[in-house]
Amino acid sequence: MKHLISSIREASSLFLIMAFIIFSGCQQQSDNSDNHGEEGNTQHDQTESHEYFNLRPEAEKNYGYSHAVRIGDDLIISGAVSMDDAGNPTSVGNLEQQMKNCYADLNKVLTHYGYTFDDVIVENIFTTNMAEFLKQSAYRNTIYTKNYPTGTWLEVKGLALPEFMIEIELEAHKTK
């Protein structure tokens, strides 16, 4: 039975890697196309500047990422995890509290740019324990009070550090 579960996990990992490669190729092709103002085209004007934001500058520098970048009216937020200002995991073993900590950090980033959770259009959640996340997911009803964003929920083998049980990334758009 353990061998079967291991085989399924390996197949899932291979599928995700292949999907990423295929998606990257499609994205690269899309990024190279001309922007003729067609409706639905999300390519950004070359004159728009990128505004980066670091919630925890030292930790993010050590891990090599920016927590968010705004391009025009679009805001892309890296996956939030439950960590302190030094980058150490918090609420170890408690998925519910880790999720609340993630949303608190995401709210800080949204607020920095003048956005709210009502502006969120994509939410992707990665968890190491989908069954527990599903038990705790009703908390999202306090976050999204108008509409739910599009998104994906994935159970993964692990996150950046073994103590992390959940990671949430967002994309938001501010309508003029």
C-alpha positions as CSV (number, residue, x, y, z in Angstrom):
1,M,0.0,0.0,0.0
2,K,2.8,2.4,0.9
3,H,4.4,1.6,-2.5
4,L,1.1,2.5,-4.3
5,I,0.8,5.8,-2.4
6,S,4.4,6.6,-3.1
7,S,3.8,5.9,-6.8
8,I,0.8,8.1,-6.9
9,R,2.7,11.0,-5.3
10,E,5.5,10.6,-7.8
11,A,3.1,10.6,-10.7
12,S,1.4,13.7,-9.3
13,S,4.7,15.4,-9.0
14,L,5.6,14.5,-12.5
15,F,2.2,15.8,-13.7
16,L,2.7,19.1,-12.0
17,I,6.2,19.5,-13.4
18,M,4.9,18.7,-16.9
19,A,2.0,21.0,-16.6
20,F,4.3,23.8,-15.4
21,I,6.6,23.3,-18.4
22,I,3.7,23.2,-20.9
23,F,2.1,26.3,-19.2
24,S,5.5,28.1,-19.3
25,G,5.8,27.5,-23.0
26,C,2.3,28.7,-23.6
27,Q,2.9,31.8,-21.5
28,Q,6.1,32.6,-23.3
29,Q,4.4,32.4,-26.6
30,S,1.6,34.6,-25.3
31,D,4.1,37.1,-23.9
32,N,5.8,37.4,-27.3
33,S,2.6,38.3,-29.1
34,D,1.7,41.8,-30.1
35,N,-0.8,43.7,-28.0
36,H,-3.3,45.3,-30.3
37,G,-5.7,46.4,-27.6
38,E,-7.7,43.2,-27.9
39,E,-10.3,42.7,-25.1
40,G,-9.2,40.2,-22.5
41,N,-5.5,40.7,-23.2
42,T,-3.7,41.0,-19.8
43,Q,-0.3,42.0,-21.3
44,H,1.0,45.1,-19.6
45,D,2.1,48.3,-21.4
46,Q,5.8,48.6,-21.5
47,T,5.6,52.1,-19.9
48,E,4.0,50.7,-16.7
49,S,6.4,50.6,-13.8
50,H,6.9,47.7,-11.5
51,E,6.4,48.6,-7.8
52,Y,7.8,46.0,-5.4
53,F,6.9,45.6,-1.8
54,N,8.6,43.6,1.0
55,L,6.6,42.8,4.1
56,R,9.6,41.3,5.9
57,P,12.6,42.8,4.0
58,E,15.4,40.8,5.7
59,A,13.6,37.5,5.6
60,E,12.5,38.0,2.0
61,K,16.1,39.0,1.0
62,N,17.4,35.9,2.7
63,Y,14.9,33.7,0.8
64,G,15.3,35.6,-2.4
65,Y,11.8,37.0,-3.3
66,S,9.6,40.0,-3.1
67,H,6.3,39.7,-1.3
68,A,4.4,41.6,-3.9
69,V,4.7,43.6,-7.2
70,R,2.2,46.0,-8.6
71,I,2.0,46.7,-12.3
72,G,-0.5,49.3,-13.2
73,D,-3.8,48.2,-11.6
74,D,-2.7,44.6,-11.1
75,L,-1.2,43.3,-7.8
76,I,0.6,39.9,-7.6
77,I,1.3,38.7,-4.1
78,S,3.7,35.8,-3.4
79,G,2.5,32.9,-1.3
80,A,2.1,33.9,2.3
81,V,3.1,31.5,5.0
82,S,2.9,31.7,8.8
83,M,6.2,33.2,9.8
84,D,7.6,35.9,12.1
85,D,9.7,38.9,11.0
86,A,12.9,36.8,11.1
87,G,11.4,34.2,8.8
88,N,10.8,31.5,11.4
89,P,7.7,29.4,11.2
90,T,4.9,30.2,13.7
91,S,1.9,28.2,14.9
92,V,3.7,25.0,14.1
93,G,1.2,22.1,13.8
94,N,-1.8,24.3,13.8
95,L,-3.2,24.7,10.3
96,E,-6.1,26.9,11.3
97,Q,-3.9,29.5,13.0
98,Q,-1.4,29.3,10.2
99,M,-4.2,30.1,7.7
100,K,-5.3,33.1,9.8
101,N,-1.7,34.3,9.9
102,C,-1.4,34.0,6.1
103,Y,-4.6,36.1,5.6
104,A,-3.4,38.7,8.1
105,D,-0.2,39.1,6.2
106,L,-2.0,39.2,2.9
107,N,-4.3,41.9,4.2
108,K,-1.2,44.0,5.2
109,V,0.0,43.8,1.6
110,L,-3.4,44.5,0.1
111,T,-3.8,47.5,2.4
112,H,-0.4,48.9,1.6
113,Y,-1.5,49.3,-2.0
114,G,-5.1,50.4,-1.2
115,Y,-6.7,47.1,-2.1
116,T,-9.1,44.9,-0.1
117,F,-10.0,41.3,-0.4
118,D,-12.9,42.4,-2.6
119,D,-10.3,43.3,-5.2
120,V,-8.8,39.7,-5.2
121,I,-9.4,37.9,-8.5
122,V,-7.2,34.8,-8.0
123,E,-6.4,32.8,-4.8
124,N,-4.2,29.7,-4.9
125,I,-3.9,27.7,-1.8
126,F,-1.2,25.0,-1.2
127,T,-1.5,22.8,1.8
128,T,0.2,19.7,3.1
129,N,-3.1,18.5,4.7
130,M,-6.1,19.0,2.5
131,A,-8.5,17.2,4.8
132,E,-7.6,19.6,7.7
133,F,-7.8,22.6,5.4
134,L,-11.3,21.6,4.2
135,K,-12.3,21.4,7.9
136,Q,-11.0,24.9,8.5
137,S,-11.9,26.5,5.1
138,A,-15.1,28.1,6.4
139,Y,-12.8,30.8,7.8
140,R,-12.5,32.1,4.3
141,N,-16.2,33.3,4.6
142,T,-15.0,36.0,6.9
143,I,-12.4,37.1,4.3
144,Y,-14.5,37.0,1.2
145,T,-17.8,38.7,2.1
146,K,-18.9,39.6,-1.5
147,N,-17.5,37.2,-4.0
148,Y,-15.0,34.4,-4.0
149,P,-12.0,34.8,-6.3
150,T,-11.0,32.2,-8.9
151,G,-8.3,29.8,-7.7
152,T,-7.0,26.4,-7.1
153,W,-6.5,24.4,-3.9
154,L,-3.7,21.9,-4.1
155,E,-2.4,19.3,-1.6
156,V,1.4,19.2,-1.8
157,K,4.1,17.0,-0.3
158,G,5.9,20.0,1.3
159,L,6.3,23.7,1.3
160,A,9.5,25.8,1.7
161,L,10.0,24.7,5.3
162,P,8.6,21.5,6.8
163,E,6.7,23.4,9.5
164,F,4.6,25.3,7.0
165,M,1.2,23.6,6.5
166,I,-0.4,26.2,4.2
167,E,0.7,28.8,1.7
168,I,-1.7,31.3,0.0
169,E,-0.9,33.4,-3.0
170,L,-3.1,36.1,-4.5
171,E,-3.7,38.3,-7.5
172,A,-5.8,41.4,-7.3
173,H,-7.0,44.0,-9.8
174,K,-8.2,47.5,-8.9
175,T,-10.9,48.8,-11.3
176,K,-10.6,52.4,-12.2
